[in-house]
Amino acid sequence: MSTALSLTEAVEGVTRLGGLAIPAHVDRKAFGLIANLGFVPTDVMIEALEISRHLQPQEATSRFPQLVGFPLIQSGDAHRLEEILSVNVFRLATLTIAELKLALQGQMNRSLVIQN
């Protein structure tokens, strides 16, 4: 759904509410961040980026160098079980936003692995 908010306003709103700002399917031609802006802004507090199921994590940064330095998760807009191609596996101490942030950054024995 479209919005009148700028990316900065949206990210700041999510952060203010205690959430994680993770732009979705940044690699997609339709509605993807890179296709719409041509880059990933570095002046906005984006916690991670989500790549679509059509891009393997290992090829993401070679195809889109602007993804370097951002934690990546992968989802796929799956509508049926057989369409799920990967799973984000988080190692957390508890299920909290703070723990997710640690996992995205690979800190304090927290981690994220994308399994295909």
ROKEMAR-52632 format. One record per atom (N, C-alpha, C): residue number from 1; residue in one letter; atom name; x, y, z. Coordinates in steps of 0.05 Angstrom, whole numbers. Layout:
N
BABA  NUM  A  CA  X  Y  Z
...
END
This chain:
116
BABA  1  M  N  17  -23  0
BABA  1  M  CA  0  0  0
BABA  1  M  C  18  25  0
BABA  2  S  N  12  44  -16
BABA  2  S  CA  28  68  -17
BABA  2  S  C  23  86  7
BABA  3  T  N  41  105  10
BABA  3  T  CA  39  124  33
BABA  3  T  C  50  151  24
BABA  4  A  N  42  171  38
BABA  4  A  CA  53  198  34
BABA  4  A  C  78  202  50
BABA  5  L  N  86  183  67
BABA  5  L  CA  110  186  83
BABA  5  L  C  135  182  66
BABA  6  S  N  156  197  73
BABA  6  S  CA  182  192  61
BABA  6  S  C  194  168  74
BABA  7  L  N  215  157  62
BABA  7  L  CA  228  134  74
BABA  7  L  C  238  141  101
BABA  8  T  N  250  165  104
BABA  8  T  CA  260  173  130
BABA  8  T  C  238  174  151
BABA  9  E  N  215  186  144
BABA  9  E  CA  192  188  162
BABA  9  E  C  182  160  170
BABA  10  A  N  181  142  151
BABA  10  A  CA  171  115  156
BABA  10  A  C  190  100  175
BABA  11  V  N  216  102  170
BABA  11  V  CA  236  89  187
BABA  11  V  C  236  101  215
BABA  12  E  N  235  127  217
BABA  12  E  CA  234  140  243
BABA  12  E  C  209  132  259
BABA  13  G  N  186  129  245
BABA  13  G  CA  161  121  258
BABA  13  G  C  163  92  268
BABA  14  V  N  174  74  252
BABA  14  V  CA  177  47  261
BABA  14  V  C  196  45  285
BABA  15  T  N  218  60  284
BABA  15  T  CA  237  60  306
BABA  15  T  C  225  72  331
BABA  16  R  N  210  93  328
BABA  16  R  CA  197  106  351
BABA  16  R  C  177  87  365
BABA  17  L  N  165  69  350
BABA  17  L  CA  146  49  360
BABA  17  L  C  160  25  371
BABA  18  G  N  187  24  369
BABA  18  G  CA  202  1  380
BABA  18  G  C  206  -21  360
BABA  19  G  N  201  -17  335
BABA  19  G  CA  204  -38  315
BABA  19  G  C  230  -36  300
BABA  20  L  N  233  -55  281
BABA  20  L  CA  257  -56  264
BABA  20  L  C  248  -47  236
BABA  21  A  N  262  -29  224
BABA  21  A  CA  257  -20  197
BABA  21  A  C  272  -37  178
BABA  22  I  N  258  -54  163
BABA  22  I  CA  271  -72  144
BABA  22  I  C  256  -70  117
BABA  23  P  N  267  -54  99
BABA  23  P  CA  253  -51  73
BABA  23  P  C  251  -79  59
BABA  24  A  N  228  -84  47
BABA  24  A  CA  223  -110  35
BABA  24  A  C  232  -112  6
BABA  25  H  N  238  -136  -2
BABA  25  H  CA  246  -144  -29
BABA  25  H  C  260  -121  -44
BABA  26  V  N  282  -112  -33
BABA  26  V  CA  297  -89  -44
BABA  26  V  C  307  -94  -72
BABA  27  D  N  310  -119  -80
BABA  27  D  CA  320  -126  -106
BABA  27  D  C  299  -128  -128
BABA  28  R  N  274  -127  -121
BABA  28  R  CA  253  -131  -141
BABA  28  R  C  250  -106  -158
BABA  29  K  N  243  -110  -184
BABA  29  K  CA  239  -88  -202
BABA  29  K  C  214  -72  -196
BABA  30  A  N  194  -86  -187
BABA  30  A  CA  169  -73  -180
BABA  30  A  C  169  -67  -150
BABA  31  F  N  168  -42  -142
BABA  31  F  CA  166  -33  -115
BABA  31  F  C  191  -38  -98
BABA  32  G  N  213  -47  -109
BABA  32  G  CA  237  -51  -94
BABA  32  G  C  251  -24  -89
BABA  33  L  N  265  -22  -67
BABA  33  L  CA  279  2  -59
BABA  33  L  C  300  10  -80
BABA  34  I  N  315  -8  -90
BABA  34  I  CA  336  -2  -109
BABA  34  I  C  324  7  -135
BABA  35  A  N  303  -6  -145
BABA  35  A  CA  290  1  -170
BABA  35  A  C  277  29  -168
BABA  36  N  N  267  35  -144
BABA  36  N  CA  253  61  -141
BABA  36  N  C  272  84  -136
BABA  37  L  N  292  80  -119
BABA  37  L  CA  311  101  -112
BABA  37  L  C  337  100  -128
BABA  38  G  N  344  76  -136
BABA  38  G  CA  370  72  -150
BABA  38  G  C  393  66  -131
BABA  39  F  N  387  66  -105
BABA  39  F  CA  408  61  -85
BABA  39  F  C  395  55  -58
BABA  40  V  N  411  47  -39
BABA  40  V  CA  402  44  -12
BABA  40  V  C  412  67  4
BABA  41  P  N  394  84  15
BABA  41  P  CA  404  108  30
BABA  41  P  C  420  100  55
BABA  42  T  N  442  113  59
BABA  42  T  CA  459  108  82
BABA  42  T  C  454  128  105
BABA  43  D  N  437  148  100
BABA  43  D  CA  431  168  120
BABA  43  D  C  405  162  135
BABA  44  V  N  394  138  130
BABA  44  V  CA  369  129  143
BABA  44  V  C  376  105  160
BABA  45  M  N  365  103  185
BABA  45  M  CA  372  82  203
BABA  45  M  C  358  55  196
BABA  46  I  N  366  43  175
BABA  46  I  CA  355  17  166
BABA  46  I  C  370  -5  180
BABA  47  E  N  355  -23  194
BABA  47  E  CA  368  -44  210
BABA  47  E  C  378  -67  193
BABA  48  A  N  363  -73  171
BABA  48  A  CA  370  -96  154
BABA  48  A  C  355  -92  128
BABA  49  L  N  361  -108  108
BABA  49  L  CA  347  -108  83
BABA  49  L  C  336  -136  77
BABA  50  E  N  313  -137  65
BABA  50  E  CA  302  -163  57
BABA  50  E  C  305  -166  27
BABA  51  I  N  316  -189  19
BABA  51  I  CA  318  -196  -9
BABA  51  I  C  296  -216  -16
BABA  52  S  N  288  -216  -41
BABA  52  S  CA  267  -233  -50
BABA  52  S  C  277  -262  -53
BABA  53  R  N  258  -280  -57
BABA  53  R  CA  265  -308  -60
BABA  53  R  C  279  -313  -87
BABA  54  H  N  279  -294  -105
BABA  54  H  CA  290  -297  -131
BABA  54  H  C  320  -290  -132
BABA  55  L  N  331  -282  -109
BABA  55  L  CA  359  -275  -107
BABA  55  L  C  372  -292  -85
BABA  56  Q  N  392  -307  -92
BABA  56  Q  CA  407  -322  -72
BABA  56  Q  C  424  -303  -55
BABA  57  P  N  424  -308  -28
BABA  57  P  CA  440  -290  -11
BABA  57  P  C  469  -286  -20
BABA  58  Q  N  481  -308  -29
BABA  58  Q  CA  510  -306  -36
BABA  58  Q  C  514  -289  -61
BABA  59  E  N  494  -285  -78
BABA  59  E  CA  497  -269  -102
BABA  59  E  C  486  -240  -98
BABA  60  A  N  474  -235  -75
BABA  60  A  CA  461  -209  -71
BABA  60  A  C  480  -186  -73
BABA  61  T  N  502  -187  -59
BABA  61  T  CA  521  -165  -58
BABA  61  T  C  537  -162  -84
BABA  62  S  N  540  -184  -99
BABA  62  S  CA  554  -181  -125
BABA  62  S  C  536  -168  -146
BABA  63  R  N  510  -174  -145
BABA  63  R  CA  491  -162  -163
BABA  63  R  C  483  -134  -155
BABA  64  F  N  483  -129  -129
BABA  64  F  CA  475  -103  -118
BABA  64  F  C  496  -94  -97
BABA  65  P  N  518  -82  -106
BABA  65  P  CA  539  -75  -87
BABA  65  P  C  530  -56  -65
BABA  66  Q  N  508  -42  -69
BABA  66  Q  CA  498  -24  -48
BABA  66  Q  C  487  -39  -24
BABA  67  L  N  484  -66  -26
BABA  67  L  CA  475  -82  -3
BABA  67  L  C  498  -89  16
BABA  68  V  N  522  -84  8
BABA  68  V  CA  546  -91  25
BABA  68  V  C  544  -75  51
BABA  69  G  N  548  -89  73
BABA  69  G  CA  548  -76  99
BABA  69  G  C  521  -77  113
BABA  70  F  N  500  -85  99
BABA  70  F  CA  473  -88  111
BABA  70  F  C  468  -117  118
BABA  71  P  N  457  -123  141
BABA  71  P  CA  448  -150  146
BABA  71  P  C  425  -156  127
BABA  72  L  N  424  -181  117
BABA  72  L  CA  403  -189  98
BABA  72  L  C  386  -211  110
BABA  73  I  N  360  -209  105
BABA  73  I  CA  342  -231  110
BABA  73  I  C  329  -238  84
BABA  74  Q  N  316  -261  81
BABA  74  Q  CA  304  -268  56
BABA  74  Q  C  276  -278  61
BABA  75  S  N  258  -267  46
BABA  75  S  CA  230  -276  46
BABA  75  S  C  220  -279  18
BABA  76  G  N  196  -287  14
BABA  76  G  CA  188  -292  -14
BABA  76  G  C  159  -287  -21
BABA  77  D  N  144  -274  -5
BABA  77  D  CA  116  -270  -11
BABA  77  D  C  102  -296  -19
BABA  78  A  N  109  -317  -5
BABA  78  A  CA  98  -344  -11
BABA  78  A  C  69  -345  -3
BABA  79  H  N  53  -357  -21
BABA  79  H  CA  25  -361  -16
BABA  79  H  C  18  -390  -10
BABA  80  R  N  37  -408  -16
BABA  80  R  CA  34  -437  -11
BABA  80  R  C  60  -448  1
BABA  81  L  N  57  -469  17
BABA  81  L  CA  81  -480  30
BABA  81  L  C  103  -487  10
BABA  82  E  N  96  -498  -13
BABA  82  E  CA  117  -506  -32
BABA  82  E  C  131  -482  -45
BABA  83  E  N  121  -458  -41
BABA  83  E  CA  134  -434  -51
BABA  83  E  C  155  -423  -32
BABA  84  I  N  157  -434  -8
BABA  84  I  CA  177  -425  11
BABA  84  I  C  203  -437  3
BABA  85  L  N  222  -420  -4
BABA  85  L  CA  248  -429  -13
BABA  85  L  C  270  -427  7
BABA  86  S  N  267  -410  27
BABA  86  S  CA  288  -407  47
BABA  86  S  C  275  -400  74
BABA  87  V  N  292  -403  95
BABA  87  V  CA  283  -398  122
BABA  87  V  C  304  -381  136
BABA  88  N  N  296  -360  150
BABA  88  N  CA  314  -344  166
BABA  88  N  C  315  -356  194
BABA  89  V  N  339  -366  201
BABA  89  V  CA  342  -378  227
BABA  89  V  C  358  -359  245
BABA  90  F  N  344  -350  266
BABA  90  F  CA  356  -332  285
BABA  90  F  C  365  -347  310
BABA  91  R  N  389  -341  320
BABA  91  R  CA  398  -351  346
BABA  91  R  C  395  -328  366
BABA  92  L  N  376  -332  385
BABA  92  L  CA  369  -311  404
BABA  92  L  C  368  -322  432
BABA  93  A  N  372  -305  452
BABA  93  A  CA  368  -313  480
BABA  93  A  C  339  -312  488
BABA  94  T  N  325  -292  478
BABA  94  T  CA  296  -289  482
BABA  94  T  C  284  -276  457
BABA  95  L  N  259  -277  455
BABA  95  L  CA  245  -267  432
BABA  95  L  C  237  -238  436
BABA  96  T  N  257  -220  430
BABA  96  T  CA  252  -191  433
BABA  96  T  C  264  -177  409
BABA  97  I  N  256  -152  406
BABA  97  I  CA  267  -135  384
BABA  97  I  C  297  -131  390
BABA  98  A  N  304  -126  415
BABA  98  A  CA  333  -122  422
BABA  98  A  C  350  -146  414
BABA  99  E  N  339  -170  418
BABA  99  E  CA  354  -195  411
BABA  99  E  C  356  -197  380
BABA  100  L  N  334  -190  366
BABA  100  L  CA  335  -191  337
BABA  100  L  C  357  -172  326
BABA  101  K  N  358  -148  338
BABA  101  K  CA  379  -129  330
BABA  101  K  C  407  -141  334
BABA  102  L  N  411  -154  357
BABA  102  L  CA  437  -166  362
BABA  102  L  C  443  -188  342
BABA  103  A  N  423  -204  335
BABA  103  A  CA  427  -226  315
BABA  103  A  C  433  -214  288
BABA  104  L  N  420  -193  280
BABA  104  L  CA  425  -180  254
BABA  104  L  C  453  -170  252
BABA  105  Q  N  464  -161  275
BABA  105  Q  CA  491  -150  276
BABA  105  Q  C  512  -172  282
BABA  106  G  N  502  -196  289
BABA  106  G  CA  521  -218  296
BABA  106  G  C  536  -213  322
BABA  107  Q  N  522  -201  341
BABA  107  Q  CA  535  -193  366
BABA  107  Q  C  527  -212  389
BABA  108  M  N  544  -214  409
BABA  108  M  CA  538  -229  434
BABA  108  M  C  527  -257  430
BABA  109  N  N  540  -272  412
BABA  109  N  CA  532  -299  405
BABA  109  N  C  504  -301  393
BABA  110  R  N  493  -279  383
BABA  110  R  CA  467  -280  369
BABA  110  R  C  474  -281  339
BABA  111  S  N  457  -293  323
BABA  111  S  CA  464  -296  295
BABA  111  S  C  438  -299  278
BABA  112  L  N  443  -296  252
BABA  112  L  CA  422  -301  232
BABA  112  L  C  435  -317  210
BABA  113  V  N  422  -339  202
BABA  113  V  CA  431  -355  179
BABA  113  V  C  407  -359  161
BABA  114  I  N  411  -354  135
BABA  114  I  CA  390  -360  115
BABA  114  I  C  395  -388  104
BABA  115  Q  N  376  -405  109
BABA  115  Q  CA  378  -433  99
BABA  115  Q  C  361  -436  74
BABA  116  N  N  373  -446  53
BABA  116  N  CA  359  -451  28
BABA  116  N  C  354  -480  25
END
